Amino acid sequence: MAEDDFGDQDDFTPDEIGDWTERKIWIVTEYARRYAEIMTNQIFKFYYIDGFSGGGIHIRKVTGERVLSTARKILDIQPEFDAYVFIDLDEGKVAAMQRACAENKKARVILGDANTVLPRDVFPKVAYALYRRALCFLDPYKMLLSWEVILAAAKQQTIELFIHFPTQDVNRNALRRDRASVRPDDHRRMTQMWGDASWEAHIFEESLGLFEPVRSKAPVTKIVEEFRRRLKEQAGFLHVSKAVPMYNRSNGIVYHLIFASMNETGLRIANGVFKAASKPPKDV
């Protein structure tokens, strides 16, 4: 599909994106291309799964141009995946993706909550005994992901994950210095993403003061690193990449991207793709 062949997208309003999102699209798409090249020579059937797929189109904030999403770009990869599963809660976005996939018999677009659909209906079908493997992209723009999805993916031992950790949302709404100002829903969402309430133990840190310890808010990167550690120690992924920060034009971290796999080769390839897409923050 050509980049200018967007089709009728009247059912939803495309999200506005910056270059940090385009980097993410390139990273996941490039990894998917290399994944497909390797898997096409294996005995396994291989799937692409997108838990927060959107409607297939974004808008560049600066120029207003339309941009194909990760899901739409991966549909164009050669060799093709054996199956594609796209999930979203927005009816308009699902309708748009259904039109984009209308002629692709390998693609299935599902209206629903990825936190329910993935562990219940999708991941169990990606079983080693069935000679199936999958690359899954979990791309919630806010704290919308459930830890149970990550656990379910790890349990299969056949699924590689790219995880969007919503750093900005976490920092603004869950890690507030004034704990009384944290809204119950934000606390619940953070706990759901983390798996339990142990994230609260990492919000503050102490340093030596003149007369007594000084308590201060820890950098948000500490929480991100703890989440990355949980992917290995709690979920059980054998190979987890560093959390790669994505910066906006003001030099602020919008989110981190993390790769998790049971396969060392997958991590090596992912690290190479991350390096190729590296972009240092602007000088401040």
C-alpha positions in Angstrom: 0.0 0.0 0.0 1.4 3.4 -1.0 1.8 6.0 1.7 -0.6 8.3 -0.1 -3.3 5.6 -0.4 -5.1 6.4 2.9 -8.6 5.6 1.8 -11.7 6.9 3.6 -10.9 7.7 7.2 -14.1 9.6 8.2 -15.0 7.3 11.1 -12.3 8.7 13.5 -10.0 11.6 14.1 -6.4 10.5 13.5 -4.0 11.1 16.4 -1.5 14.0 16.0 2.1 12.7 16.3 5.6 14.1 16.6 8.9 12.7 15.3 9.2 10.6 18.5 6.2 8.6 17.3 7.6 8.2 13.8 10.8 6.8 15.4 8.7 4.2 17.2 6.9 3.3 14.0 10.2 2.8 12.2 11.7 0.8 15.0 8.9 -1.7 15.3 8.4 -2.0 11.5 12.1 -2.5 10.9 12.3 -5.2 13.5 9.1 -6.8 12.1 10.7 -6.9 8.6 13.8 -8.7 9.9 11.7 -11.0 12.0 9.6 -12.0 9.0 12.8 -12.6 6.9 14.1 -15.0 9.6 10.8 -16.7 10.4 9.9 -17.4 6.7 12.7 -20.0 6.7 11.5 -21.7 9.8 8.9 -24.4 10.4 6.8 -22.1 12.5 3.8 -20.0 11.5 4.4 -16.5 12.6 1.9 -13.8 13.6 1.9 -10.1 14.1 -0.3 -8.9 17.0 -1.2 -5.3 17.8 -3.1 -4.7 21.0 -3.7 -1.0 20.6 -3.7 -0.7 16.8 -5.6 2.5 16.2 -7.1 3.4 12.9 -4.1 3.1 10.7 -3.5 6.8 10.1 -1.7 9.5 12.1 -1.3 13.3 11.4 2.1 15.0 11.7 1.7 17.9 14.1 4.1 20.2 12.3 2.9 19.7 8.7 -0.6 18.2 8.9 0.5 15.4 6.6 -1.0 11.9 7.0 1.3 9.1 8.1 0.7 5.4 8.0 0.7 3.8 11.5 2.8 0.8 12.6 -0.1 -1.6 11.9 -0.6 -0.3 8.3 3.1 -0.4 7.5 3.5 -3.9 8.8 0.7 -5.1 6.4 3.1 -4.1 3.6 6.1 -6.1 4.8 7.5 -8.8 2.6 7.6 -11.7 3.2 4.1 -11.5 4.8 3.3 -12.7 8.2 1.0 -15.8 8.3 -1.6 -13.9 10.2 -2.3 -10.4 11.6 -4.4 -9.5 14.7 -5.4 -5.9 15.3 -7.3 -4.9 18.4 -8.7 -1.5 19.5 -11.5 -0.2 21.8 -12.5 2.6 19.4 -15.3 1.7 17.0 -14.2 4.2 14.4 -10.6 3.1 14.4 -11.6 -0.5 14.2 -13.9 0.3 11.2 -11.0 2.1 9.5 -8.6 -0.8 10.0 -11.2 -3.2 8.8 -11.4 -1.3 5.5 -7.6 -1.3 5.3 -7.6 -5.1 5.8 -10.6 -5.8 3.6 -8.6 -7.6 0.9 -6.2 -9.3 3.3 -7.6 -12.7 4.3 -4.8 -13.1 6.8 -5.8 -10.1 8.9 -8.4 -10.0 11.7 -9.5 -6.8 13.3 -11.2 -7.0 16.7 -13.2 -4.4 18.6 -12.4 -5.0 22.3 -10.1 -4.4 25.2 -6.7 -5.9 24.5 -6.3 -6.5 28.3 -9.1 -9.1 28.0 -8.8 -10.3 24.4 -5.1 -11.0 24.2 -4.7 -13.4 27.2 -8.1 -15.0 26.7 -8.4 -15.4 22.9 -5.2 -14.6 21.1 -2.1 -15.6 23.1 -3.3 -19.2 23.8 -3.3 -19.8 20.0 0.4 -18.9 19.7 1.6 -22.2 21.2 4.9 -23.9 20.6 3.0 -27.3 20.2 1.1 -25.7 17.3 4.4 -24.5 15.7 3.4 -20.8 16.1 5.3 -17.7 17.1 4.4 -14.1 17.3 5.6 -10.5 17.5 3.3 -8.4 19.6 3.3 -4.6 19.9 1.7 -3.2 23.1 1.4 0.5 22.4 -1.0 2.2 24.9 -0.5 6.0 24.8 -1.4 6.2 28.5 -1.5 3.8 31.5 -3.9 1.4 29.8 -2.0 -1.8 29.7 -2.5 -4.6 32.2 0.4 -6.6 33.7 -1.6 -9.7 33.2 -1.1 -9.3 29.4 2.6 -9.3 29.8 2.5 -12.4 32.1 0.3 -14.2 29.6 2.7 -13.4 26.8 5.7 -14.6 28.8 3.9 -17.8 29.8 3.6 -18.8 26.1 7.4 -18.5 25.6 6.7 -18.0 21.9 5.9 -14.3 21.9 8.2 -11.3 21.5 7.0 -8.0 22.8 7.6 -4.3 22.1 6.2 -2.4 25.1 5.4 1.3 25.1 6.0 2.4 28.7 4.0 5.7 29.1 6.6 7.6 31.0 5.0 11.0 30.8 1.6 9.9 31.9 3.2 7.9 34.8 5.2 10.8 35.9 2.5 13.4 35.8 -0.3 11.4 37.3 1.0 8.5 39.4 4.3 9.7 40.7 3.2 13.1 42.1 5.2 14.4 45.0 2.0 15.2 46.9 0.6 11.7 47.2 -2.8 12.9 48.4 -3.3 14.6 45.0 -3.1 11.3 43.0 -6.5 10.5 41.6 -7.8 7.0 42.6 -8.2 6.1 38.9 -4.6 7.0 38.1 -3.4 5.0 41.1 -5.6 2.0 39.9 -4.3 2.3 36.3 -0.6 2.4 37.5 -1.2 -0.6 39.8 -2.8 -2.5 37.0 0.1 -1.9 34.6 2.7 -2.7 37.3 0.9 -5.8 38.6 0.6 -4.7 42.2 1.1 -1.6 44.4 4.9 -2.2 44.9 5.6 0.7 42.5 5.0 3.1 45.4 8.2 2.0 47.1 10.2 3.5 44.3 8.7 7.0 44.2 11.0 8.6 46.7 14.7 8.2 47.6 16.7 9.3 50.6 20.1 11.1 50.6 22.4 12.2 53.4 21.5 15.7 54.8 23.4 17.8 57.2 21.5 16.6 60.3 19.1 13.9 58.9 18.3 12.0 55.7 16.6 14.1 53.0 13.7 12.6 51.2 13.2 13.6 47.6 11.3 12.3 44.6 13.3 9.8 42.6 13.8 10.4 38.8 11.1 8.7 36.7 13.8 6.7 35.0 14.1 4.7 38.3 10.5 3.5 37.9 11.2 2.6 34.3 14.2 0.6 35.2 12.3 -1.2 38.0 9.6 -2.0 35.4 12.2 -3.4 33.1 13.6 -5.5 35.9 10.1 -6.9 36.6 9.9 -8.1 33.0 12.8 -10.4 33.7 12.4 -11.3 37.4 8.6 -11.4 37.7 7.3 -12.1 34.2 10.2 -14.3 33.3 11.4 -13.0 30.0 15.0 -14.1 29.5 16.1 -11.2 27.4 15.0 -7.6 27.9 16.4 -4.5 26.2 17.4 -1.3 27.9 14.4 1.1 28.1 14.9 3.4 25.2 13.7 7.0 25.8 11.8 8.9 23.2 12.1 12.7 23.5 9.8 15.5 22.4 10.9 18.8 20.9 11.2 20.3 24.4 13.7 17.6 25.4 11.2 15.9 27.7 10.8 12.1 27.7 7.4 11.2 26.3 7.7 7.4 26.8 10.2 4.5 26.8 10.2 1.6 24.4 11.2 -1.8 25.7 11.8 -5.1 23.9 11.3 -8.4 25.7 11.9 -11.9 24.4 12.8 -15.5 25.2 15.2 -15.4 22.3 18.7 -14.0 22.5 18.9 -13.4 18.7 15.7 -11.3 18.9 17.3 -9.1 21.6 20.5 -8.7 19.5 18.4 -7.7 16.4 16.3 -5.3 18.5 19.3 -3.6 20.0 20.7 -3.1 16.5 17.4 -1.5 15.4 17.4 0.7 18.4 20.9 1.8 17.7 20.1 2.6 14.1 17.2 4.8 15.2 19.1 6.5 18.0 18.7 10.2 18.4 20.3 12.0 21.3 18.3 14.6 23.2 18.7 18.2 22.2 21.2 20.3 24.2 19.7 22.2 27.0 
